Amino acid sequence: MNREAAPGRWKAFRGIGPRIAERLEALGIERPEALLTHLPLRYEDRTRVTPIGSVVPGEQVLVVGEILLSEVVRGRRPMLVVRIGDGTGYVTARFFHFQARMRQAFARGSRYACFGEARPGRNGLELVHPVMRRAPPGESVPVESTLTPVYPTVSGLSQAVLRRAVGQALDDVRRGRLHTYELPGAEGREPLADAFRAIHHPAPEDAPASPDNPALQRLAFDELLAHHIALRRVRHERRAEAAPELGKGGTRARQLLDALPFALTGAQRRVADEIAADVAGAHPMRRLLQGDVGSGKTVVAALALARAVGAGWQGALMAPTELLAEQHFRTLGPWFGQAGIALGLLTGGTPAAERRHWQERAASGEALVLVGTHALIAGATTLPRLALAVVDEQHRFGVGQRLALAGGGEGTAHQLVMTATPIPRTLAMALYADLDVSTIDERPPGREPVVTAVMSEERRAELVARIGRVVGEGRQVYWVCPLIEESEALDAQAAEKTAAALTEALPQVRVALIHGRLPAAEKDAIMRRFVAGEVDLLVATTVIEVGVDVPNATLMVIENAERLGLAQLHQLRGRVGRGAAQSHCVLLYRPPLSARARDRLSAVRASDDGFAIAEADLRLRGPGELVGTRQAGLARLKVADLARDRELLARVPQAAERLLRDAPEAAGWLVGFWLGEDVRYAAA
């Protein structure tokens, strides 16, 4: 927050000085309009009075009665005890933090409304630190007409201050003192001021969190529309930048295609043509390439990199780990060698002399391709004629790392980001409005689907015996555990304990353990031994979710599978089935299964289609596990929910077209209102 400007922003708001403004900033509320989009976590019903004799323990209730007793009880911890009765019974209110004047305020005979959670006590029902409101003499006790919001907050910022500030913002919108926006046409059907008031102060009979609530739908749609328009603007601005034209590189790409030991699938050819058309233009490509595990994204990226070299430019492929970078290097090496393309490897483990060799060749502007980790953007590495930056497993990198790679050359490089985590169409529309999306949705020939079984851990001994048989046939096995050490909180098998037990049960099997707490060099060494066939059974945490190809591994066991999401289970399963032999995955669970866990495991068993599984994951768990919003470049959603609001998402692109065409000024107000200073995330 601009601390000099902050007091001015809140000048018209009673009770908001620099200290409160700072706490509001910690909640992401940096301007008065943002109070409107700071939605309640839940609501309290202070509209209905419950006779004390009808109060049920555990419920939040509003009771109205006369003060029968008010006294301070001494002890290790003094407390103020107030007894309230209404003729049907009585309750006791206890205050552990109180001031002397409170005892005077709760004078015997006075009438109060008392709201809180009823709990069993020594002498009947009790309410600890309830909200108390006194009725003026001769008048009835005041009762709320709408539900009372309870907001997310931080230390030092009370609900009372938040409610007062939001209430003033709502009044300022109604009076026209706080400017918002209105949308023309169908999108503006529910007046904005009414929608906000209905969400912050709903009537008792309303269901403010229901997906069918008109006010919630209006606000969610507006927010999704604002994000979409902001990302489209970013896309438009980027397309105004200059980028190398790689149309002359087609000959080298055809040479590479002829050198491949296999034919491309129809989906690979289609996506390669989409990329070729993009990089032939004078403006930077920004394309997301998504495809299931093993769908053949790497060869499509290789063809694009060949075009860059063929046009006299440089290319780079950045992977999240040294092992994955080395795998790409080994895969691309034979292809590029036959096509006459210079290929170098730069990782943290590259020997110094070799590193200097490739850095010098790259700095000279030579047409080549470098494969590596973040070492590509660190230290003395420069790619002055970089024309194409390919980023693998894009969700593992931050926005800044990707931009540092793509912006390293003359002008702006084309950028291709790849992910093996399929993104449902509805999510792609919301998250990647600034990108073109290509999808490889066809399995290469010869790849058999992985046979998946769901098994109770009560059959563990049977499974261990099966591992012995698989290893005896010369195959390798993964056993995945979600935790490194035992945890009473999660009650899951620990990888260390499992590795020890399997070593004891299978003395003839070579067992190794890998997890995220090991030093990077040790993890790489263990994985290299597994790749080389020196380890038969690899016990691992989910650190292997994105890993190298081991075609000889044909069995995957996932322990406590009921604790993992669909997308993660599918990614882990993708570590097997990389060769011609039939592979199997066993989802080992601890009974009893909840209904939701049963649905997840059934969905994975029923399908090996990553896109179908991603749609199911979105439906069952929401978008959080599929893509991180910071990595995607999407600012924080405040009202909308990408799983709940799927039908609204489908209407967003067309509505954005109309709004930008017919009312660009309203579109500007919309984006400014919903994103404010968060526009910087979209711009990244």
Secondary structure, 3 states (H helix, E strand, C coil): CCCCCHHHHCCCCCCCCHHHHHHHHHCCCCCHHHHCCCCCCEEECCCCECCHHHCCCCCEEEEEEEEEEEEEECCCCCEEEEEEECCCCEEEEEECCCCHHHHHHCCCCCEEEEEEEEEEECCEEEEECCEEEECCCCCCCCCCCCCEEECCCCCCCCHHHHHHHHHHHHHHHHHCCCCCCCCCHHHHCCCHHHHHHHHHCCCCCCCCCCCCCHHHHHHHHHHHHHHHHHHHHHHHHHHCCCCCCCHHHHHHHHHHHHHCCCCCCHHHHHHHHHHHHHHCCCCCCEEEEEECCCCCHHHHHHHHHHHHHHCCCEEEEECCCHHHHHHHHHHHHHHHHHHCCCEEEECCCCCHHHHHHHHHHHHCCCCCEEEECHHHHCCCCCCCCEEEEEECCHHHCCHHHHHHHHCCCCCCCEEEEEECCCCCHHHHHHHCCCCEEEEECCCCCCCCCCEEEEEEHHHHHHHHHHHHHHHHCCCEEEEECCECCCECCCCECEHHHHHHHHHHHCCCCCEEEECCCCCHHHHHHHHHHHHCCCCCEEEECHHHCCCCCCCCEEEEEECCHHHCCHHHHHHHHCCCCCCCCCCEEEEEECCCCCHHHHHHHHHHHHCCCHHHHHHHHHHHHCCCCCCCHHHHCCCCCCCCCCCCCHHHHHHHHHHHHHHHHHCHHHHHHHHHHHHHHHHHHHHC
